[in-house]
């Protein structure tokens, strides 16, 4: 039996599709199918029900998947124990990170995982460097991990089955305006039809735009907004609000100091806040041993 057969099976189980799994494994679908057949022949049992869409695992396949995942991890860990670490120690982990998380989350998070990195470096890829194409970079394995908001990978826009994630923290979006403008009739939140509140929104498509969407705002009740500016960056939005251009929903982590100094004030009440999670994502098809090992350690220590 080949280790690659188990990696193929793990990919197939996670995607439910021979074609998608073959793409993730960078081989033709016919070759991929032959490898799954070879694994079944070696085990002497059928692992996949090929008559369902997406394909489903048989009882034997369900029993095998946990073992397959563990075997792959154990083999790579063993290779590291026998000297792979020395060859890989200079390799850098590439982490894509959403803009304000690079400023307001990364500095406190990295020290907590430093002992897991050993001598390896981290390359932080920001939105500017990534051209905002984080999901595609993660899909092509040019990124090892992505640190972003929960819901950043939407099943409506991407095949979310090829990614997995776990939560690192929580935050919430607060509706805020420049404190000196809070008494201004134009900023009387939640506004009225004839006098909507000037609003700075997130430019779609983005995870923040998905959070502050019509559905979430309408769920809060009657709120009347007049969008005057849209931007894709939290820090830019904060600067615009401080200049008095409008109100906006901004992550609490990004405005803690401004709230403390009284430069910004929260509008509305707790029902107008929008909670969200901060998550670490990876591509399940990325079978680089050091990526898998670090992922397991990060998840176990979370």
C-alpha positions in Angstrom: 0.0 0.0 0.0 1.2 3.6 -0.7 0.8 6.5 1.6 -0.5 8.5 -1.3 -3.5 6.2 -1.6 -4.6 7.2 2.0 -4.0 10.9 1.1 -6.2 10.4 -2.0 -8.9 8.8 0.2 -8.8 11.7 2.7 -9.2 14.2 -0.1 -12.1 12.3 -1.6 -13.8 12.0 1.7 -13.5 15.7 2.3 -14.7 16.8 -1.1 -17.3 14.1 -2.0 -16.2 14.4 -5.6 -13.7 12.4 -7.7 -13.0 15.3 -10.0 -12.5 17.8 -7.2 -10.3 15.5 -5.2 -8.2 14.7 -8.3 -7.7 18.4 -8.9 -6.6 18.9 -5.3 -4.1 16.0 -5.7 -2.9 17.4 -9.0 -3.6 14.2 -11.0 -6.1 13.2 -13.7 -9.5 11.9 -12.6 -8.9 8.5 -14.2 -5.5 8.1 -12.4 -7.1 9.2 -9.2 -10.0 6.7 -9.6 -7.4 3.9 -10.3 -5.6 4.8 -7.1 -8.8 4.6 -5.0 -9.5 1.2 -6.6 -6.0 0.1 -5.7 -6.6 1.0 -2.1 -9.9 -0.9 -2.1 -8.3 -3.9 -3.7 -5.5 -3.8 -1.2 -8.0 -3.7 1.7 -10.4 -6.1 0.1 -13.5 -4.0 0.6 -15.4 -1.1 -1.1 -14.8 2.2 0.5 -16.9 4.5 -1.6 -20.5 4.4 -2.9 -20.0 5.7 -6.5 -23.8 5.9 -7.2 -24.5 8.8 -4.9 -23.8 12.5 -5.6 -21.8 13.7 -3.8 -20.1 10.3 -3.4 -20.6 8.9 0.1 -18.5 6.5 2.1 -19.5 2.9 2.8 -19.5 1.6 6.3 -15.9 0.4 5.7 -15.0 3.8 4.4 -16.4 5.5 7.5 -14.4 3.2 9.7 -11.2 3.9 7.6 -11.3 7.7 7.4 -10.3 8.4 11.0 -7.5 5.9 10.8 -6.4 7.3 7.4 -6.1 10.8 8.9 -4.2 9.5 11.9 -1.8 7.4 9.8 -1.0 10.3 7.5 -0.3 12.5 10.5 1.8 9.9 12.3 3.9 9.1 9.2 4.7 12.8 8.7 5.4 13.2 12.4 7.8 10.3 12.3 9.6 11.7 9.3 10.1 14.9 11.2 11.4 13.0 14.3 14.0 11.3 12.0 15.5 14.4 10.7 13.1 16.2 8.4 13.0 19.0 10.9 16.6 20.0 10.0 15.8 20.2 6.3 12.6 22.1 6.8 13.6 24.4 9.6 14.2 27.3 7.3 10.9 27.0 5.6 8.5 29.8 6.4 4.8 29.3 7.1 2.8 31.7 5.0 -0.3 33.1 6.7 -2.7 35.4 5.0 -4.3 37.9 7.4 -7.2 40.3 7.1 -6.1 43.9 7.4 -7.2 45.0 10.9 -6.3 41.5 12.3 -2.7 42.1 11.2 -2.7 45.2 13.5 -5.0 44.3 16.3 -4.8 40.5 16.7 -1.5 39.2 15.3 0.7 41.0 17.8 -1.0 39.3 20.8 -1.5 35.9 19.0 2.0 35.2 17.7 3.8 35.2 21.1 1.3 32.6 22.3 2.3 30.2 19.5 6.0 31.0 19.2 7.1 27.8 21.0 5.3 25.8 18.3 7.2 27.3 15.5 10.7 26.3 16.5 13.3 28.0 14.2 10.8 28.5 11.4 9.7 31.9 10.3 6.3 33.3 9.4 5.5 35.2 6.3 2.4 37.4 6.9 0.6 38.2 3.7 -1.7 41.2 4.0 -4.6 42.1 1.7 -2.4 44.5 -0.2 0.2 41.8 -1.0 -2.4 39.2 -1.7 -4.3 41.5 -4.1 -7.2 40.6 -1.8 -7.2 37.1 -3.4 -6.8 35.2 -0.1 -9.2 32.3 -0.9 -7.6 31.6 -4.3 -4.1 31.7 -2.7 -5.3 29.3 0.0 -6.9 27.0 -2.6 -3.7 26.9 -4.7 -1.7 26.3 -1.5 0.4 29.4 -2.0 -0.9 30.2 1.5 -0.5 27.7 4.3 -3.1 29.3 6.5 -5.6 32.1 6.5 -6.4 34.2 9.5 -9.8 35.8 8.9 -13.3 36.3 10.0 -15.8 33.5 10.4 -17.8 33.2 7.2 -15.0 34.5 5.1 -15.2 31.4 3.0 -18.9 31.3 1.9 -20.3 28.1 0.3 -22.2 30.4 -2.1 -18.9 31.7 -3.6 -16.5 28.8 -3.0 -16.3 25.1 -2.5 -16.1 25.4 1.3 -15.7 21.6 1.6 -12.0 21.9 0.8 -11.3 24.1 3.8 -11.4 23.5 7.5 -11.1 26.0 10.3 -11.3 26.5 14.0 -12.0 29.5 16.2 -9.3 31.6 17.7 -11.3 34.3 19.2 -14.4 36.5 19.1 -15.1 40.2 18.4 -18.1 42.3 17.5 -18.9 45.2 15.2 -20.0 48.3 17.0 -22.0 51.1 15.3 -20.0 54.2 16.1 -19.6 57.8 15.1 -17.3 60.7 15.9 -18.2 61.7 19.5 -18.5 65.4 18.7 -21.1 64.6 16.1 -23.3 62.4 18.3 -25.6 65.3 19.2 -25.8 66.4 15.6 -29.4 65.8 14.2 -27.8 64.2 11.1 -26.4 61.5 13.3 -29.6 60.8 15.3 -29.4 57.0 15.2 -31.3 55.0 13.9 -32.5 57.8 11.6 -35.8 58.4 10.0 -36.9 58.0 6.3 -36.5 61.7 5.6 -33.2 62.0 7.4 -31.2 58.8 7.1 -27.9 58.6 8.9 -24.7 59.1 6.8 -23.2 55.7 6.6 -19.8 54.4 5.6 -20.1 50.8 4.4 -17.8 47.9 3.5 -17.2 47.4 -0.2 -18.4 44.0 -1.5 -17.3 41.4 -1.9 -15.7 41.1 1.6 -16.3 39.2 4.8 -17.2 42.5 6.6 -19.6 43.4 3.9 -21.3 40.0 4.4 -21.6 40.8 8.1 -23.0 44.3 7.7 -25.5 43.4 5.0 -29.1 44.4 4.5 -30.4 41.3 6.2 -28.4 41.9 9.4 -29.3 45.6 9.6 -32.9 45.0 8.8 -33.0 42.3 11.6 -32.3 45.1 14.1 -35.5 47.0 13.3 -36.1 50.3 11.5 -32.7 51.7 10.6 -32.4 54.3 7.9 -28.9 54.8 6.4 -27.6 56.9 3.5 -24.4 55.3 2.2 -21.9 58.1 1.4 -18.6 56.1 1.1 -17.7 52.4 0.7 -14.2 51.0 1.5 -12.7 47.6 1.9 -10.3 48.4 4.8 -11.2 48.7 8.5 -8.4 51.2 9.2 -9.5 53.4 6.4 -13.1 53.3 7.6 -12.0 54.2 11.1 -10.1 57.2 9.8 -13.2 58.4 7.8 -15.4 58.1 10.8 -12.9 60.1 12.9 -13.1 62.8 10.2 -16.8 62.9 10.5 -17.9 61.6 7.1 -20.4 59.2 8.7 -21.1 56.4 11.1 -20.0 52.8 10.6 -19.9 49.3 12.1 -16.2 48.8 13.2 -14.6 45.8 15.1 -14.2 46.6 18.8 -10.6 45.5 18.7 -9.8 48.2 16.1 -11.3 51.1 18.1 -10.7 50.3 21.7 -8.3 53.2 22.2 -10.5 55.7 20.4 -13.5 54.6 22.6 -11.3 54.9 25.7 -10.2 58.4 24.7 -13.7 59.4 23.9 -13.0 60.1 20.2 -15.6 57.7 19.1 -19.0 56.8 20.6 -21.2 53.8 20.2 -24.6 54.4 18.7 -27.8 52.5 19.6 -27.7 49.7 22.1 -26.4 46.1 22.4 -29.0 44.8 19.9 -27.2 46.9 17.2 -23.9 45.1 17.7 -22.9 42.4 15.2 -20.9 39.5 16.8 -18.4 37.5 14.7 -15.6 35.0 15.2 -11.9 35.1 14.3 -10.8 31.8 12.7 -7.8 30.1 11.2 -8.4 28.3 7.9 -6.4 25.8 5.9 -6.8 23.8 2.7 -7.4 20.1 3.6 -5.6 19.1 0.4 -2.4 20.7 1.7 -0.5 17.6 2.9 2.8 19.3 3.6 3.9 17.6 6.8 5.0 20.7 8.7 1.7 22.4 7.9 -0.3 19.4 9.1 1.8 19.1 12.3 1.5 22.8 13.1 -2.2 22.8 12.4 -2.7 19.9 14.9 -0.6 21.6 17.5 -2.5 24.9 17.1 -5.8 23.2 17.2 -4.9 21.2 20.3 -3.6 24.3 22.1 -6.6 26.4 21.3 
